[in-house]
Amino acid sequence: METLSGRNAIDHWQLNRLRLMVQAILPANEFYRRKFSVQRFIDGLTLEGLKSLPFTTKNELVENQALYPPFGTDLTFPLERYIRTHQTSGTTGKPMYWLDTEESWNWWADCWQVIFEAAGVRAEDRIYFAFSFGPFIGFWAGWEGARKLGAMAVSGGGQSTSQRLKAIIDYGATVLVCTPTYALHLASEARKAGMDLAKESAIRIAIHAGEPGASIPSTRQRIEDSWGARCFDHPGATEVGAFAFECQSRSVHLNENEFLAEILDPNTGEGVGEGEQGELVITNLGRIGSPVIRYKTGDLVQPNYQPCPCGRPFLRLQGGVLGRVDDMVIVRGVNVFPSAIENILREIPEIEEFRVEIFEKEEMLEIKLLLEPRADEGTVIGLAKKASQRVRECIGFRPHVELVKPGTLPRFELKAKRFFKI
Ligand SMILES: [Zn+2]
């Protein structure tokens, strides 16, 4: 399918997969049996018809698990068929659990093989996972994908940052898999220890997920410069799967072999055109044991329907995942996304870490930047003014800026949190 061209071929393939999945999950899957009228769903299902079905939302899944603890009812098979469980950090404080069968875990690994191959990772590569291998799905599936590819996987679980740096050198790792934030943190610690990773490590490819950083131009540049490696973005989600990958032509593609995407205006629910932004709504086609159908990811994306120089016919997401639908704030009439602020701040080399606070003053939203300068920059004179001016030039308003001492802002391994509504 990756080489088959044409929208019709993709549609045909997706409809077949969708019908097969629906036949497999209904009526055994209690969650979707209750949600849809079974007969209407099975008889003559079309891609157009899919669009008339209700959405699945995260709140709905969380409530379902609260009602039917611990795993809820989005399960197609008896519990003994499931072999893996992971949890999300959840939005309400209570984690959401997600189960996989042997088949669906295998499907995850296949999706990750696509990610690796698109980035140019080969069987002879050694892939280092700077990840703690805890209950979050994170890079567990990538670990399995490396096995499919035939590459050597090296675990960074249970290691400190300095142990990880040493392991990357000692193992001669050629591929790094971690969050973009953590790639920058490793680079910063290496610099403090007098190491030049671009010269001393063999890392040639870095694959990043968990945050949109690898598609934010200045963050990507910073990672590529410090590691001397090519950086690739991978958007995915625990309850959905590894749905997108970046190709050599720097396009983030939706893996339309395994995922059916709609991009909808969050206000009207209508599909958006090229150049417009909308919420990504996904139906996964290969996770029979615990599927999601028309799932509102909360991710804001912009479709690009032009053919990609890489030759893949899959939908392109311009700039990757641009942000979360509910993260956008309006400051003095300007739509502001956290990723836009990150892009500006990462362009300023003297800034090591930052935090953005959004607060209300006299019924207007204001933004305050807390900036942590690099410890090795002898001077911070003018940094606050420079940051403030850059934001003003790029977005159109002047933020409040405060400098904090080096080392005071938190560092993250997974899911960096730098934006706070106060
Ligand atoms: Zn491409």
Residues whose N, C-alpha, C, O or C-beta is under 5 A from the ligand:
A	BS01	ZN	C247 S249 S251 C308 C310 R312
